[in-house]
Amino acid sequence: MNVFIIVGIIVVMIGVTIFNLIYLKKGINDDKKFMEEHPDISTITLSSSSHIVSKDTAIYKVDDNYPQYSKGSFKPFIFIEEGEHILSVGASSTRPGVMYKSVTTTIGPTDIKVKIEKKKKYILKYDKKNDNFYLEEIEKK
């Protein structure tokens, strides 16, 4: 009886892994196709860190429209055209709590105005000390 349960769990885990790999490959192909159709497109990566205190940023809207997220990456980023845009952004941080298991603080959504240049890569960051969001250009290596 226990052998059947263990074998069943292993089969399900293998099936989920295969499904995820197929989905990821399809997402990578979709991203390549999108970038070929839009050769001057820029990207904004969402910053995140997970140490004792985890921090994440999010983009909710671009000019009152939902953003075009990448489908083929574990690191979330959006595609954005050049020009001036108004981004609706937010951030959250989660830390261990004393009375509760964890405490999450959410900032936003807040609108920021950004100027995007073509074929550039940016990262969205939140400065807790100055309480503001900003884009930082990622230099090509």
C-alpha positions in Angstrom: 0.0 0.0 0.0 2.7 2.5 1.0 4.7 1.6 -2.2 1.7 2.7 -4.4 1.4 6.0 -2.6 5.1 6.7 -3.0 5.1 5.7 -6.7 2.0 7.9 -7.2 3.7 10.9 -5.6 6.8 10.4 -7.8 4.7 10.1 -11.0 2.8 13.3 -10.1 6.0 15.1 -9.4 7.5 14.0 -12.7 4.4 15.0 -14.6 4.4 18.5 -13.0 8.0 19.0 -13.9 7.5 18.0 -17.5 4.5 20.3 -17.7 6.5 23.2 -16.3 9.4 22.6 -18.7 7.0 22.6 -21.7 5.2 25.8 -20.4 8.6 27.5 -19.9 9.9 26.6 -23.4 6.6 27.9 -24.9 7.0 31.1 -22.9 10.6 31.6 -24.1 9.5 31.1 -27.7 6.6 33.6 -27.2 9.1 36.2 -25.8 11.5 35.7 -28.7 8.6 36.1 -31.2 7.4 39.3 -29.4 11.0 40.7 -29.4 11.4 39.9 -33.1 8.1 41.7 -33.9 9.1 44.7 -31.7 12.9 45.1 -32.2 13.1 48.5 -30.4 11.4 47.2 -27.2 12.8 47.9 -23.8 12.3 45.9 -20.6 11.8 46.7 -16.9 12.8 44.0 -14.5 11.1 43.9 -11.1 13.5 43.9 -8.2 13.2 41.4 -5.4 15.3 40.0 -2.6 14.7 37.2 -0.2 16.8 37.2 2.9 15.5 37.6 6.4 13.4 40.5 5.1 12.1 39.8 1.6 11.3 42.8 -0.6 9.5 42.9 -3.9 8.3 45.5 -6.4 5.4 45.3 -8.8 4.1 47.1 -11.8 0.3 47.2 -11.9 -0.4 49.4 -14.9 1.4 51.2 -17.7 -0.6 54.2 -18.9 -3.8 52.7 -17.5 -3.2 49.4 -19.3 -2.0 46.1 -18.0 1.7 45.5 -18.8 3.0 42.9 -21.2 4.9 40.5 -18.8 7.5 38.0 -20.0 6.3 34.4 -20.0 9.7 32.7 -20.3 11.7 33.8 -17.3 11.8 33.1 -13.6 12.8 36.7 -13.0 9.7 38.9 -13.7 10.0 41.7 -16.3 7.7 43.6 -18.6 8.1 44.8 -22.1 7.7 48.6 -22.7 7.9 50.9 -25.7 10.1 54.0 -25.7 8.6 57.3 -24.7 7.1 58.8 -21.5 4.9 56.6 -19.5 3.0 56.7 -16.2 3.6 53.5 -14.2 1.3 52.4 -11.4 3.8 50.7 -9.1 3.9 49.1 -5.6 6.3 47.4 -3.2 6.0 45.0 -0.3 8.4 43.8 2.3 7.9 40.8 4.6 9.8 40.2 7.8 9.6 37.7 10.7 7.2 38.8 13.3 7.1 38.6 17.1 3.4 38.0 17.7 2.7 36.6 14.2 4.7 34.3 11.9 5.4 37.1 9.5 4.5 40.8 9.0 4.0 42.2 5.5 4.1 45.9 4.7 2.7 47.1 1.4 3.4 50.4 -0.3 1.4 51.7 -3.2 0.0 51.6 -5.8 1.7 54.9 -6.6 2.0 56.6 -10.0 5.4 57.5 -11.3 6.4 59.2 -14.6 9.3 57.6 -16.5 11.1 58.3 -19.7 12.0 55.1 -21.6 14.7 54.9 -24.3 14.6 52.2 -26.9 16.5 48.9 -26.6 17.4 49.6 -22.9 17.0 47.4 -19.9 15.8 48.9 -16.6 15.2 47.7 -13.1 12.4 49.1 -10.9 13.6 49.7 -7.3 12.0 51.2 -4.2 14.1 53.4 -1.9 12.7 53.0 1.6 14.7 55.8 3.1 13.4 58.4 0.7 10.0 56.7 0.2 10.2 56.7 -3.6 10.3 54.4 -6.6 12.9 54.8 -9.4 14.2 53.1 -12.5 17.8 52.3 -12.8 19.4 51.4 -16.2 21.1 48.0 -16.3 24.4 48.3 -18.0 25.3 45.7 -20.6 28.2 43.5 -19.6 
